[in-house]
Amino acid sequence: MEKSVSMQAVELKNGLHSWIDQVRLDRNLFLNLPDINRSFNDDSTLAKDIIVFMAHRYKSDIFGYTSFTLNDFCATMKYKKPNLSKLHPLFEDPNNRPPMIEGYEFKSTFDYVMYQLAAQNVPLSSIKSTQIPTLKAFNVSFIQIISDIKIVYDTRRPQNKIYSLSLGRGFMENLINFYVSISLADYISVASNKHSGRIRNLYVYLAGMLPVLIYNKNTVLTPNFEMLCGIAGIEDKEPKHRKQRLIKYLETIRTNTSLKFDPQFVVGKDQKQAYTINLTFDMTNVNVESIKKNMYFKKIYDLFREAYEKRFPDKSDDFENFQNWLTDRENDQAIKDKVIRDAHRQTYMNSEKDVSEDQQLQFMMSEFLQNLKK
């Protein structure tokens, strides 16, 4: 039975709403949320919200430049404009002077945090085990969120500004190929009190781990208790108090977002109290195929980068040349066809039976290139 026009319209509307709601976040940031907290201190919540806002706008500003007003930001991220327009608390002390460029002072709360996202690179740290048990390898890399700021305003009404921000290259590239997807509506819905930034950190982590569970065909996540407390910024001295606060944060997420899970604390190895947490996720309403498709695009992008760097070792850092090579369908077609086959095999472990291999390859390549523009 064919679908009615009204049913098709509803499906189209729901699909469009879902696409608008989804936000891609750089996976590096997702894995290093505490680093952002340390870098921006009391401004970390606003800094992360600006990052989420820019990542959300990137879908309709595919060249990495996004223009908006403060009203736009406040309407999307649910802020009150006067709170962002007022003087940043740091500059209430006359000994602290705001940054000034060409006579323009970045002194409002919003302007100063935005400036900081451009002026300082965000540190992303990691510690890896080595073959020697007593040795650890510490690594810290840095990523620039904003590479260019343009502000247009009338000197007679300086409060009415149009901001144009250019995303940092590494950040923009990761929004294409190394990202986690979150729901903007969910992200905003957990903002209810002074701990909103902490709860949002926890939400982003859990949303980012969902594809990992699906990839491993699992429904139970067993994160480290202290790690979750670190992500959520829970610093109570007593473990039982940290546990109580963590349970409260998890309940806020479970109640107010589309992430449905059952948290359970059990007594783990070498524990006297129940501090091992099991989060059992309900996958009933999770779009598994959409998540698998994201995994596929991530895999195919990685393989394309690998193939490009082998093909042009002297131009491995030339992102523009890589994009030109990637979008030229006739150039190195055999190499690209192999990449698509390998990515599809590694992601789905089978192939479609009702279309020819050539048709399938062309379809997947077209879909991948379209995905780059989203």
C-alpha contacts under 8 A as a table, 3 or more apart, distances in Angstrom:
res1	aa1	res2	aa2	distance
3	K	7	M	6.10
3	K	8	Q	6.44
4	S	7	M	5.19
4	S	8	Q	6.27
5	V	8	Q	5.08
5	V	9	A	6.08
6	S	9	A	4.97
6	S	10	V	6.21
7	M	10	V	5.09
7	M	11	E	6.21
8	Q	11	E	5.08
8	Q	12	L	6.07
9	A	12	L	5.03
9	A	13	K	6.04
10	V	13	K	5.01
10	V	14	N	6.04
11	E	14	N	5.08
11	E	15	G	5.97
12	L	15	G	5.05
12	L	16	L	6.05
13	K	16	L	5.11
13	K	17	H	6.07
14	N	17	H	5.02
14	N	18	S	6.08
15	G	18	S	5.07
15	G	19	W	6.21
16	L	19	W	5.07
16	L	20	I	6.12
17	H	20	I	5.10
17	H	21	D	6.04
18	S	21	D	5.09
18	S	22	Q	6.29
19	W	22	Q	5.42
20	I	23	V	7.97
21	D	183	S	5.57
21	D	184	L	5.33
21	D	185	A	6.46
22	Q	56	H	7.44
22	Q	181	S	6.31
22	Q	182	I	5.73
22	Q	183	S	4.82
22	Q	184	L	6.07
23	V	52	V	7.24
23	V	55	A	6.32
23	V	56	H	5.04
23	V	181	S	5.45
23	V	182	I	5.29
23	V	183	S	6.09
23	V	184	L	6.20
24	R	55	A	6.16
24	R	56	H	6.97
24	R	175	L	5.93
24	R	179	Y	5.77
24	R	180	V	5.60
24	R	181	S	4.60
24	R	182	I	6.57
25	L	29	L	7.31
25	L	30	F	7.01
25	L	52	V	7.02
25	L	55	A	6.45
25	L	175	L	6.21
25	L	179	Y	5.19
25	L	180	V	5.33
25	L	181	S	6.26
25	L	182	I	7.52
26	D	29	L	5.47
26	D	30	F	6.49
26	D	171	F	6.52
26	D	174	N	5.39
26	D	175	L	5.49
26	D	178	F	6.10
26	D	179	Y	4.55
26	D	180	V	6.61
27	R	30	F	4.78
27	R	31	L	6.13
27	R	174	N	7.38
27	R	178	F	5.66
27	R	179	Y	4.44
27	R	180	V	5.63
28	N	31	L	5.25
28	N	32	N	6.34
28	N	124	L	7.07
28	N	178	F	7.83
28	N	179	Y	7.86
29	L	32	N	5.03
29	L	33	L	5.93
29	L	36	I	7.89
29	L	124	L	7.27
30	F	33	L	5.77
30	F	180	V	7.52
30	F	204	V	6.88
30	F	205	Y	6.48
30	F	208	G	7.36
31	L	205	Y	7.65
32	N	35	D	5.41
32	N	36	I	7.04
32	N	124	L	5.85
32	N	125	S	6.91
33	L	36	I	5.37
33	L	37	N	6.66
33	L	201	N	6.67
33	L	231	I	6.33
34	P	37	N	4.98
34	P	38	R	6.31
34	P	230	G	6.81
34	P	231	I	5.71
34	P	233	G	7.61
35	D	38	R	5.13
35	D	39	S	6.16
35	D	122	V	7.69
35	D	123	P	6.41
35	D	124	L	6.28
35	D	125	S	7.28
36	I	39	S	5.02
36	I	40	F	6.13
36	I	41	N	7.96
36	I	44	S	6.36
36	I	48	K	7.81
36	I	122	V	6.74
36	I	123	P	7.51
37	N	40	F	5.54
37	N	41	N	5.33
37	N	42	D	7.90
37	N	44	S	5.13
37	N	45	T	7.88
38	R	41	N	5.35
38	R	44	S	7.88
39	S	44	S	7.48
39	S	122	V	7.04
39	S	123	P	7.64
40	F	43	D	5.11
40	F	44	S	4.65
40	F	47	A	7.25
41	N	44	S	5.40
42	D	45	T	7.36
43	D	46	L	5.55
43	D	47	A	6.05
43	D	113	V	6.84
44	S	47	A	4.93
44	S	48	K	6.07
44	S	197	G	7.74
45	T	48	K	5.29
45	T	49	D	6.19
45	T	196	S	7.94
45	T	197	G	4.93
46	L	49	D	4.94
46	L	50	I	6.13
46	L	110	F	7.98
46	L	113	V	7.34
47	A	50	I	5.22
47	A	51	I	6.35
47	A	113	V	6.21
47	A	114	M	7.26
47	A	117	L	7.20
48	K	51	I	4.96
48	K	52	V	6.18
49	D	52	V	5.02
49	D	53	F	6.02
49	D	77	M	7.16
50	I	53	F	4.99
50	I	54	M	6.12
50	I	114	M	7.52
51	I	54	M	5.23
51	I	55	A	6.11
51	I	145	I	7.48
52	V	55	A	5.06
52	V	56	H	6.07
53	F	56	H	5.09
53	F	57	R	6.20
53	F	73	F	7.24
53	F	76	T	7.68
53	F	77	M	7.23
54	M	57	R	5.04
54	M	58	Y	6.00
54	M	66	T	7.14
55	A	58	Y	5.07
55	A	59	K	7.40
55	A	175	L	7.42
56	H	59	K	6.17
56	H	184	L	7.95
57	R	60	S	5.75
57	R	61	D	6.28
57	R	66	T	6.57
58	Y	61	D	4.71
58	Y	62	I	5.78
58	Y	64	G	6.34
58	Y	65	Y	7.63
58	Y	66	T	6.79
58	Y	374	K	8.00
59	K	62	I	5.96
59	K	373	K	7.28
59	K	374	K	4.92
60	S	374	K	7.23
61	D	64	G	5.91
61	D	65	Y	5.96
61	D	66	T	5.73
62	I	65	Y	7.47
62	I	373	K	5.82
62	I	374	K	7.02
64	G	166	S	5.58
64	G	167	L	5.39
64	G	172	M	6.68
65	Y	164	S	6.57
65	Y	165	L	5.57
65	Y	166	S	4.43
65	Y	167	L	6.53
66	T	163	Y	7.99
66	T	164	S	5.49
66	T	165	L	5.43
66	T	166	S	6.55
67	S	162	I	6.79
67	S	163	Y	5.43
67	S	164	S	4.19
67	S	165	L	6.49
68	F	72	D	5.96
68	F	73	F	7.19
68	F	162	I	5.72
68	F	163	Y	5.39
68	F	164	S	6.61
69	T	72	D	5.12
69	T	73	F	6.59
69	T	160	N	7.64
69	T	161	K	6.04
69	T	162	I	4.86
69	T	163	Y	5.98
70	L	73	F	5.06
70	L	74	C	6.13
70	L	81	K	7.08
70	L	161	K	7.27
70	L	162	I	7.67
70	L	163	Y	7.98
71	N	74	C	5.10
71	N	75	A	6.00
71	N	81	K	6.85
72	D	75	A	5.22
72	D	76	T	6.22
73	F	76	T	5.29
73	F	77	M	5.90
73	F	78	K	7.86
73	F	79	Y	7.67
74	C	77	M	5.29
74	C	78	K	5.16
74	C	79	Y	4.48
74	C	80	K	6.18
74	C	81	K	6.20
75	A	78	K	5.38
75	A	79	Y	6.91
77	M	188	I	6.70
78	K	188	I	7.47
79	Y	83	N	7.65
79	Y	84	L	7.84
80	K	83	N	5.65
80	K	84	L	7.04
81	K	84	L	5.33
81	K	85	S	6.09
82	P	85	S	4.99
82	P	86	K	6.05
83	N	86	K	5.78
83	N	109	T	7.55
84	L	108	S	6.61
84	L	109	T	5.00
84	L	110	F	5.04
85	S	108	S	5.30
85	S	109	T	6.15
85	S	110	F	6.56
85	S	159	Q	7.78
86	K	108	S	5.28
86	K	109	T	6.13
87	L	91	F	6.80
87	L	92	E	7.23
87	L	107	K	5.77
87	L	108	S	4.42
87	L	109	T	5.83
88	H	91	F	5.75
88	H	92	E	7.14
88	H	107	K	5.99
88	H	108	S	5.10
88	H	109	T	4.24
88	H	110	F	7.96
88	H	112	Y	7.16
89	P	92	E	5.31
89	P	93	D	7.87
89	P	109	T	7.63
90	L	93	D	6.42
90	L	96	N	6.76
91	F	94	P	6.32
91	F	95	N	7.75
91	F	96	N	5.31
91	F	97	R	6.19
91	F	98	P	6.56
91	F	107	K	7.19
92	E	96	N	7.68
93	D	96	N	5.64
94	P	97	R	6.89
98	P	105	E	6.15
98	P	106	F	5.87
98	P	107	K	5.30
98	P	112	Y	7.68
99	P	105	E	5.82
99	P	106	F	5.60
99	P	107	K	7.32
99	P	112	Y	7.93
100	M	103	G	5.94
100	M	104	Y	5.29
100	M	105	E	4.33
100	M	106	F	6.25
101	I	104	Y	5.26
101	I	105	E	6.68
106	F	111	D	5.06
106	F	112	Y	5.00
106	F	115	Y	6.93
107	K	111	D	6.25
107	K	112	Y	5.61
108	S	111	D	5.16
108	S	112	Y	5.94
109	T	112	Y	5.48
109	T	113	V	6.36
110	F	113	V	5.45
110	F	114	M	6.07
111	D	114	M	5.12
111	D	115	Y	6.00
112	Y	115	Y	4.97
112	Y	116	Q	6.17
113	V	116	Q	4.99
113	V	117	L	6.35
114	M	117	L	5.19
114	M	118	A	6.69
115	Y	118	A	5.20
115	Y	119	A	5.95
116	Q	119	A	4.91
116	Q	120	Q	5.73
117	L	120	Q	5.90
117	L	121	N	7.09
117	L	122	V	7.77
117	L	144	Q	7.34
117	L	145	I	5.92
117	L	146	I	5.95
118	A	121	N	7.24
118	A	144	Q	6.68
118	A	145	I	6.30
118	A	146	I	4.51
118	A	147	S	5.78
118	A	148	D	7.16
118	A	149	I	7.87
120	Q	144	Q	7.13
121	N	142	F	5.47
121	N	143	I	5.16
121	N	144	Q	4.64
121	N	145	I	7.15
122	V	142	F	5.34
122	V	143	I	5.26
122	V	144	Q	6.32
122	V	145	I	7.55
123	P	140	V	6.38
123	P	141	S	5.76
123	P	142	F	4.52
123	P	143	I	6.69
124	L	140	V	5.44
124	L	141	S	5.22
124	L	142	F	5.89
124	L	143	I	7.59
125	S	138	F	7.44
125	S	139	N	5.68
125	S	140	V	4.18
125	S	141	S	6.41
126	S	138	F	5.96
126	S	139	N	5.32
126	S	140	V	6.35
127	I	136	K	6.48
127	I	137	A	5.59
127	I	138	F	4.52
127	I	139	N	6.27
128	K	136	K	5.87
128	K	137	A	5.16
128	K	138	F	6.51
129	S	132	I	7.89
129	S	133	P	7.29
129	S	135	L	6.99
129	S	136	K	5.15
129	S	137	A	6.35
130	T	133	P	6.55
130	T	135	L	6.07
130	T	136	K	5.92
130	T	137	A	6.71
131	Q	135	L	7.91
132	I	135	L	5.52
133	P	136	K	7.80
143	I	168	G	7.76
143	I	170	G	6.55
143	I	171	F	6.81
144	Q	147	S	6.67
144	Q	168	G	5.17
144	Q	169	R	7.65
144	Q	170	G	7.04
144	Q	171	F	6.71
145	I	167	L	5.85
145	I	168	G	4.95
145	I	171	F	5.87
146	I	149	I	7.45
146	I	165	L	6.64
146	I	166	S	5.77
146	I	167	L	4.65
146	I	168	G	4.91
147	S	165	L	7.57
147	S	166	S	5.54
147	S	167	L	5.61
147	S	168	G	4.68
147	S	169	R	7.70
148	D	165	L	5.69
148	D	166	S	4.91
148	D	167	L	7.25
148	D	168	G	7.96
149	I	163	Y	7.28
149	I	164	S	6.00
149	I	165	L	4.82
149	I	166	S	6.60
150	K	163	Y	5.87
150	K	164	S	4.94
150	K	165	L	6.32
151	I	161	K	6.49
151	I	162	I	5.69
151	I	163	Y	4.74
151	I	164	S	6.31
152	V	161	K	5.62
152	V	162	I	5.14
152	V	163	Y	6.63
153	Y	157	R	7.25
153	Y	158	P	5.65
153	Y	159	Q	7.65
153	Y	160	N	6.07
153	Y	161	K	4.61
153	Y	162	I	6.48
154	D	157	R	5.20
154	D	158	P	5.48
154	D	160	N	7.15
154	D	161	K	7.57
155	T	158	P	5.08
157	R	160	N	5.94
158	P	161	K	6.60
167	L	171	F	6.62
167	L	172	M	5.87
168	G	171	F	5.26
168	G	172	M	6.02
169	R	172	M	5.11
169	R	173	E	6.00
170	G	173	E	5.13
170	G	174	N	6.19
171	F	174	N	5.25
171	F	175	L	6.43
172	M	175	L	5.16
172	M	176	I	6.86
173	E	176	I	5.33
173	E	177	N	6.58
173	E	178	F	7.75
174	N	177	N	5.10
174	N	178	F	4.49
174	N	179	Y	6.06
175	L	178	F	6.12
175	L	179	Y	5.55
176	I	179	Y	7.12
176	I	372	L	6.05
177	N	297	F	7.09
177	N	298	K	5.14
177	N	301	Y	6.07
177	N	302	D	7.54
178	F	298	K	6.45
180	V	207	A	7.84
180	V	208	G	5.35
181	S	207	A	7.29
181	S	208	G	6.70
182	I	186	D	7.71
182	I	187	Y	7.36
182	I	204	V	6.73
182	I	207	A	6.05
182	I	208	G	7.26
183	S	186	D	5.13
183	S	187	Y	6.09
184	L	187	Y	4.96
184	L	188	I	6.16
185	A	188	I	5.30
185	A	189	S	6.00
185	A	257	T	7.95
186	D	189	S	5.01
186	D	190	V	6.68
186	D	256	N	7.08
186	D	257	T	4.83
186	D	258	S	6.77
187	Y	190	V	6.04
187	Y	191	A	7.54
187	Y	200	R	6.11
187	Y	203	Y	7.07
187	Y	204	V	7.59
187	Y	257	T	7.85
188	I	191	A	5.56
189	S	192	S	7.46
189	S	256	N	6.17
189	S	257	T	6.90
190	V	196	S	6.41
190	V	199	I	6.65
190	V	200	R	6.48
190	V	252	T	6.63
190	V	253	I	6.35
190	V	256	N	6.34
190	V	257	T	7.46
191	A	195	H	7.78
191	A	196	S	4.41
191	A	197	G	7.27
191	A	199	I	7.59
191	A	200	R	7.29
192	S	195	H	7.69
192	S	196	S	5.92
193	N	196	S	5.46
194	K	197	G	7.62
195	H	198	R	5.36
195	H	199	I	6.36
196	S	199	I	5.17
196	S	200	R	6.03
197	G	200	R	5.08
197	G	201	N	6.26
198	R	201	N	5.11
198	R	202	L	6.52
198	R	231	I	7.41
198	R	232	A	4.59
198	R	233	G	5.82
199	I	202	L	5.09
199	I	203	Y	6.19
199	I	232	A	6.09
199	I	249	Y	5.89
199	I	250	L	7.98
199	I	252	T	7.93
199	I	253	I	7.51
200	R	203	Y	4.90
200	R	204	V	6.10
201	N	204	V	5.26
201	N	205	Y	6.33
201	N	231	I	6.20
201	N	232	A	5.84
202	L	205	Y	5.16
202	L	206	L	6.29
202	L	228	L	7.28
202	L	231	I	6.18
202	L	232	A	5.42
202	L	249	Y	7.93
202	L	250	L	7.94
203	Y	206	L	5.21
203	Y	207	A	6.04
203	Y	253	I	6.50
204	V	207	A	5.17
204	V	208	G	5.99
205	Y	208	G	5.12
205	Y	209	M	6.26
205	Y	231	I	7.96
206	L	209	M	5.12
206	L	210	L	6.49
207	A	210	L	5.41
207	A	211	P	7.98
207	A	259	L	7.31
208	G	211	P	6.60
208	G	212	V	7.73
209	M	212	V	5.17
209	M	213	L	6.56
210	L	213	L	5.25
210	L	214	I	6.41
211	P	214	I	4.98
211	P	215	Y	5.98
211	P	291	I	6.19
211	P	292	K	7.74
212	V	215	Y	5.08
212	V	216	N	6.22
213	L	216	N	5.15
213	L	217	K	5.94
213	L	218	N	4.89
213	L	219	T	5.93
213	L	220	V	7.34
213	L	221	L	7.24
214	I	217	K	4.82
214	I	218	N	5.99
214	I	219	T	7.36
214	I	288	V	7.14
215	Y	218	N	7.70
215	Y	292	K	7.61
219	T	280	T	5.66
219	T	281	F	5.27
219	T	282	D	7.28
219	T	283	M	7.42
220	V	278	N	6.40
220	V	279	L	5.47
220	V	280	T	4.37
220	V	281	F	6.21
221	L	278	N	5.82
221	L	279	L	5.02
221	L	280	T	6.41
221	L	281	F	7.78
222	T	276	T	7.51
222	T	277	I	5.79
222	T	278	N	4.78
222	T	279	L	6.32
223	P	227	M	7.30
223	P	228	L	6.97
223	P	277	I	6.65
223	P	278	N	7.41
224	N	227	M	5.18
224	N	228	L	6.33
224	N	276	T	7.10
224	N	277	I	7.38
225	F	228	L	5.31
225	F	229	C	6.35
225	F	275	Y	6.44
225	F	276	T	6.37
225	F	277	I	6.65
226	E	229	C	4.98
226	E	230	G	6.11
227	M	230	G	5.00
227	M	231	I	6.27
228	L	231	I	5.08
228	L	232	A	6.14
228	L	246	L	7.95
229	C	232	A	5.10
229	C	233	G	5.91
229	C	234	I	4.90
229	C	235	E	7.29
229	C	242	R	7.02
229	C	246	L	6.79
230	G	233	G	5.02
230	G	234	I	6.15
230	G	235	E	7.63
231	I	234	I	7.81
232	A	246	L	7.79
234	I	242	R	6.12
234	I	245	R	7.27
234	I	246	L	7.43
235	E	242	R	6.86
236	D	239	P	7.24
236	D	241	H	6.07
236	D	242	R	5.39
237	K	241	H	7.40
237	K	242	R	7.48
238	E	241	H	5.32
238	E	242	R	6.46
239	P	242	R	4.99
239	P	243	K	6.08
240	K	243	K	5.00
240	K	244	Q	6.24
241	H	244	Q	5.05
241	H	245	R	6.30
242	R	245	R	5.22
242	R	246	L	6.07
243	K	246	L	5.03
243	K	247	I	6.11
243	K	275	Y	7.65
244	Q	247	I	5.22
244	Q	248	K	6.34
245	R	248	K	5.04
245	R	249	Y	6.28
246	L	249	Y	5.08
246	L	250	L	6.12
247	I	250	L	5.13
247	I	251	E	6.12
248	K	251	E	5.15
248	K	252	T	6.33
249	Y	252	T	5.10
249	Y	253	I	6.47
250	L	253	I	5.15
250	L	254	R	6.06
250	L	263	P	7.78
251	E	254	R	4.95
251	E	255	T	5.92
252	T	255	T	5.29
252	T	256	N	5.97
253	I	256	N	5.34
253	I	257	T	5.59
253	I	259	L	7.21
254	R	257	T	5.98
254	R	258	S	7.53
254	R	259	L	6.03
254	R	260	K	5.59
254	R	261	F	6.52
257	T	260	K	7.61
259	L	281	F	7.71
259	L	282	D	7.99
260	K	281	F	5.86
260	K	282	D	5.49
260	K	283	M	7.87
261	F	279	L	6.03
261	F	280	T	5.19
261	F	281	F	4.08
261	F	282	D	5.66
262	D	278	N	8.00
262	D	279	L	5.56
262	D	280	T	5.06
262	D	281	F	6.47
263	P	277	I	6.90
263	P	278	N	5.86
263	P	279	L	4.58
263	P	280	T	6.54
264	Q	277	I	5.68
264	Q	278	N	5.20
264	Q	279	L	6.41
265	F	274	A	5.42
265	F	275	Y	5.89
265	F	276	T	5.45
265	F	277	I	4.46
265	F	278	N	6.28
266	V	273	Q	7.84
266	V	274	A	4.43
266	V	275	Y	6.22
266	V	276	T	5.22
266	V	277	I	6.30
266	V	278	N	7.65
267	V	271	Q	5.90
267	V	272	K	6.67
267	V	273	Q	5.59
267	V	274	A	3.93
267	V	275	Y	6.10
267	V	276	T	5.96
268	G	271	Q	5.34
268	G	274	A	6.73
268	G	275	Y	6.86
268	G	276	T	5.34
271	Q	274	A	7.08
271	Q	275	Y	7.34
274	A	277	I	7.95
282	D	285	N	7.65
283	M	286	V	5.04
287	N	290	S	5.43
287	N	291	I	6.53
288	V	291	I	5.15
288	V	292	K	6.14
289	E	292	K	4.97
289	E	293	K	6.10
290	S	293	K	5.02
290	S	294	N	6.38
291	I	294	N	5.05
291	I	295	M	6.34
292	K	295	M	4.95
292	K	296	Y	6.14
292	K	347	T	7.39
293	K	296	Y	4.86
293	K	297	F	6.24
294	N	297	F	5.13
294	N	298	K	6.17
295	M	298	K	5.02
295	M	299	K	6.13
295	M	347	T	7.08
296	Y	299	K	5.08
296	Y	300	I	6.05
296	Y	343	A	6.48
296	Y	344	H	6.73
296	Y	347	T	5.69
297	F	300	I	5.09
297	F	301	Y	5.99
297	F	368	F	6.53
297	F	371	N	7.97
298	K	301	Y	5.25
298	K	302	D	6.27
299	K	302	D	5.19
299	K	303	L	6.27
299	K	343	A	5.74
299	K	347	T	7.63
300	I	303	L	5.12
300	I	304	F	6.08
300	I	339	V	6.67
300	I	340	I	6.41
300	I	343	A	5.12
300	I	344	H	7.89
301	Y	304	F	5.02
301	Y	305	R	6.17
302	D	305	R	5.17
302	D	306	E	6.22
303	L	306	E	4.97
303	L	307	A	6.06
303	L	339	V	6.09
303	L	343	A	7.34
304	F	307	A	5.04
304	F	308	Y	5.98
304	F	326	L	7.76
304	F	336	K	7.31
304	F	339	V	6.53
305	R	308	Y	5.07
305	R	309	E	6.12
305	R	322	F	7.87
306	E	309	E	5.28
306	E	310	K	6.34
307	A	310	K	5.23
307	A	311	R	6.14
307	A	335	I	7.45
307	A	339	V	7.88
308	Y	311	R	4.95
308	Y	312	F	5.89
308	Y	313	P	7.80
308	Y	316	S	7.27
308	Y	322	F	6.93
309	E	312	F	5.12
309	E	313	P	4.93
309	E	315	K	7.30
309	E	316	S	4.99
310	K	313	P	5.54
312	F	315	K	5.37
312	F	316	S	6.25
313	P	316	S	5.30
315	K	318	D	5.26
315	K	321	N	7.64
316	S	319	F	7.71
316	S	322	F	7.89
318	D	321	N	5.39
318	D	322	F	6.31
319	F	322	F	4.98
319	F	323	Q	6.27
320	E	323	Q	5.14
320	E	324	N	6.28
321	N	324	N	5.06
321	N	325	W	6.11
322	F	325	W	5.10
322	F	326	L	6.01
323	Q	326	L	4.98
323	Q	327	T	6.16
324	N	327	T	5.38
324	N	328	D	6.22
325	W	328	D	5.35
325	W	331	N	6.93
326	L	329	R	7.27
327	T	369	L	7.17
328	D	331	N	5.59
329	R	332	D	7.89
329	R	333	Q	6.49
330	E	333	Q	5.57
332	D	335	I	5.41
332	D	336	K	6.42
333	Q	336	K	5.10
333	Q	337	D	6.02
334	A	337	D	5.12
334	A	338	K	6.29
335	I	338	K	5.26
335	I	339	V	6.36
336	K	339	V	4.98
336	K	340	I	6.29
337	D	340	I	5.20
337	D	341	R	6.28
337	D	361	L	6.59
338	K	341	R	5.07
338	K	342	D	6.09
339	V	342	D	5.17
339	V	343	A	6.04
340	I	343	A	5.16
340	I	344	H	6.03
340	I	361	L	6.67
340	I	364	M	7.30
340	I	365	M	7.20
341	R	344	H	5.26
341	R	345	R	6.06
341	R	361	L	7.39
342	D	345	R	5.11
342	D	346	Q	6.06
343	A	346	Q	5.20
343	A	347	T	6.09
344	H	347	T	5.20
344	H	348	Y	5.80
344	H	349	M	7.09
344	H	350	N	7.70
344	H	351	S	7.58
345	R	348	Y	5.54
345	R	349	M	4.54
345	R	350	N	5.98
345	R	351	S	7.30
346	Q	349	M	5.67
348	Y	351	S	7.45
352	E	355	V	6.43
352	E	360	Q	7.66
353	K	356	S	7.56
355	V	359	Q	6.29
355	V	360	Q	6.32
356	S	359	Q	5.23
356	S	360	Q	6.18
357	E	360	Q	5.04
357	E	361	L	6.14
358	D	361	L	5.16
358	D	362	Q	6.27
359	Q	362	Q	5.23
359	Q	363	F	6.11
360	Q	363	F	5.10
360	Q	364	M	6.14
361	L	364	M	5.24
361	L	365	M	6.12
362	Q	365	M	5.20
362	Q	366	S	6.17
363	F	366	S	5.22
363	F	367	E	6.16
364	M	367	E	5.04
364	M	368	F	6.04
365	M	368	F	5.09
365	M	369	L	6.24
366	S	369	L	5.23
366	S	370	Q	6.18
367	E	370	Q	5.07
367	E	371	N	6.15
368	F	371	N	4.98
368	F	372	L	6.58
369	L	372	L	5.24
369	L	373	K	7.16
370	Q	373	K	5.49
370	Q	374	K	6.96
371	N	374	K	5.23
